């Protein structure tokens, strides 16, 4: 637990339901203190948004998800989840009569901050704080892309955000872990899947997209360029070799033309696979071959 948020607003949108606004989205869990008879139940539904009726909605974040606690009775008791977290700002509580207090606990990687930003423009400062909170919410077992519906380590997040992350946080022990995850997730034919660790196997571009797998080359290089970490660069070399061989086997006229492309670009159709930009990723014929 890295930070604590207490309610800034409390509402009762309908009988038996109380909604607590903790003031900011974050990844973590609620922590409650309660007093009541044995067997009383408290149901907590976390969410990022409220609907028109003032109730928590998980429409944008996947669900249904709730934290549930049954009182043992006999005195005041304090509880928070231990094995799961979620991204939320609001907590909808049923059984709030037993509550004495509720707070949100921000959970993320225990790393040292190495960079700061501030300027005379308050809007830019707020944007930076917003992005920083989103980054911390996703600094978990791997660098996730959301702290609610997936919690998966999509690899393009790290190489796109890598320089910014490393300017703000000391991740010298985190990068080697992600490089090991990629090595362990790599298939026998050399593919580096889009997520590592690969807890679930997807199909098509959701497993084999060069823009995502290129983290196998970029992260060891970042470790060397930012931290002078030659060991991680060397440890990732075999993974690079095998993935390079795999990609060479998929070339068509010197180009890679598979994967997700410019994922979720905005075009005439519902967003998803690249629509308005070419799917191919150019591979220079004069690039060095890893041997």
N, C-alpha and C positions, 0 to 999 in steps of 0.2 A: 504494500500500500504506500503510495507516494504523496497523495494529497487528499484532503477531506473537504467535501462540499455539504453545507447545511441548507435546509429549505429557505428559499427567499420568498415563497408564496405558497399558500395552502388553499385549496378549493374543495368544495363538495358538490360535484356535478349532479349526483343523484343520491338517494337514500342508501346508506351503507357503503358508500364509495368515497374515499378521500384521495385527492391527487396532490402530491408534493412536487413543487418545482425547485430543482436544485441549482438552477441558474446557468448551467453550462452542460453541453454534451461532453461525455468522457467515457472511457472504457473502465469498467469495474463492476462493483456490486453494491447493494444497499446493506447497511449495518443498522440493526434495530436493537432497542432496549424495550422490553415488554414486561407486563405484569398481568397475570390472569390465571384462571383455573386450568388445571390439566386438561388437555384435549382441545382447547381453543385453537383455532387456526387463523393464521395471517397469510394472505395471498398478496404478493407484490408483483405487479406487472410493469416492467420497465419499458420505456420507449423514448424516441427522439421527438415525437410530435404529439399534439392533441388534435382530436377531430372537432367538428363543429359543435358538438355537445360538451366539449371540455374533457372528454375521456381520452386515455392514452390509446394511440393507434400504433401498430407495428407494421402498417402498410408498406412503408419504405424500407423496413429493416428485417423483414422475415419474422415468422412466428407460427404458432403462438409460443411465447416464452414467458415463464413466470418463475419466481422464487417463492417457495412455500415453507412455512414454519409452523410446527405444532408445539404448543407450550407444554412443558413438563409440569408446571405449577409449583407452588410452594415458595414463591419469592420472585424477585426481579431477575430476569435473564437477558443476556445479550447474545446476539447471533448474527453471523454473516455467512454467505456461501463460501466454500473452500475449493470447489473443483470446477467452477464455471464462472464466466464473466460475460458482460454484455455492454453494448454501446447505448447510452441513454442520457436523458436530462430529467425526465419525469418518472415518478413512481406512483402507480395507481394501487391503492391499498384497500383490500376488503378485510375486515376484522380489525380496523384501526382503533377500536375502543380499547384494545389491550396495549396499544403502543404508548410508551413513555417518550421515545425519541426515535428519529430516523435520520441517517446521513448517508451520503454517497462516498465511497472510497475509490479513488482513482488508482488503478493498478496498471503498472507498466514496468519495463525493464529498468533495473537499478544501474543506471549509467551516469557518469559525471558529465555535466554540461561544460562545454569548452568554448562556446561562442554565444554572443548576444547581439541583439539588434534594437536600436531605437532611433527615432528621428523626430523632427519638428512637426511632422504631419501625423495627427492622431489617427486618421483613418488607416494609414499604412501600418502604424503600430498595432491597431486592432486586427488588421489582416494577418500580420505576422503572428500575433498571439493565437488567432484562430487556427492557422496552419500548424503552429507549434503544438497545440493541443491535439490536433488530428494525428500528427506524427507520433506523439507520445502514446496516444490511444492504440496505435498499431505497432509499437515496439514491444512485441510479445515473444513467444517461443520462436517465432520467425517474424520477419517484417510483413505483417498482414496488410490487406487492402481495405478491410473493414472489420470492426470489432463486434459485429452482431451476426449477420446471416451466414458467413463463411468461415472467417478466421483462418484463411489459407494463405500460404506464403507465395503469392504470385510474384514471379521473379522480376518482371519488368519494373515493378515498383522500386526495387532496390537500385537498379542501375539508372533509372530515370531520376530518382531522388538522391542517389548516392552522394554526390558532392555536397549538396545542401545538408544532408544528414551528418556527414563527417565534419563539416565546419561548425556544427552546433553541439555534437555529442561525441564523447570518446567511445568509439565502437571498435577499438583495436582487438578486443577479444570476441566480438560479435561477428565480424567479417569472416574469420576462419571457420566459425560454426556454420554459417550459411554456405561457404565453399564446401565443407564436408557434407552438408545436406544435399547439395547438387551432385556430388560424387556418388553418394549412396542411392540417390534417386535415378541416376543415369541407367539406361537400359543396356542390355548386352550388345545391341547394335550401335550404341553411341548416342542415342537421343537424350538430350537434357529436357525433361518435361517442363511444362509451364509453371508448375508449382513444386516446391521442395521445402520440407518433406512431402512426398506424394501420398498423402493420407487417402485420397480417393483418385481413381484413374478416370479421367475424362476422355473424350474422343475428339477426332478432328483437330482443328486449330486450337482447341482448348487444352490439348496436350502437346501439340507439335507446332509451335509458332516461333520462327527464328528470332523475332524481336524479343521474346521472353527468354528463350534459351541462351541468348547472347550474354546474359549475366554470367555465364560460365567463363567468358573471356574478360568481361569488364570488372567484375568484383575482385578477382586476384590482382588485376592491374591497379585498381583503386587502393587496395591494401598496400601495394608497393609504392605508389605515387604519393599517397598521403602520409603513410606511417613508415615507409622504408621497410616494409615487412616482406622480406625475400622468401621466408619460409612458406607463407600462404600462397605466394606466387608459384613457388615450386610444387607445393601440394596440389594446386589446381591444374598443373600442366598436363597430366595424363587425361584429365577430364576434357581439357581443351583439345588435345590430340584426337580423342575418340569422337568428340562432337564435330570437329572439323572434318573428319573422315565421313561421318554420317551426312553432313550438309553437302559435301562434294558429291555424294551419291544421289542427291535430289536436285542437282543443278539441271536447268533446261536452258540451253544456249547461254550458259554462263550466269544465269539468274536463278534466284530462289523465288518461287511464285506461289508458295503455300503459306498457310497460317491465317492469322486474324487481321493482319495489315494494320491500318490506322483505326484501331478498334473504337467503336462507338462514335465515329464521326457523324455529323448531322447532315442528313441528306433527304431525298424525297421519300424514302421508305423508313420504317421504324428503325432506330439506331441499333447497331450491332456490328457485323463484319464491315470492313472498309467499303464505302460506296463511291466516294468522290476522288479518292487517291489510288494510284496503282497498287496492286497487291504485291508485286514483285519487290524484292529487296536486292539492290544492285551489289554484285560481288565483283571486285576488280580482278581482272585476269592476272595482274602482276603482283597480287598479294602474296606474302610469304606462306609457304606450306609448313605446317608444324610437323616435325619429325623427331 
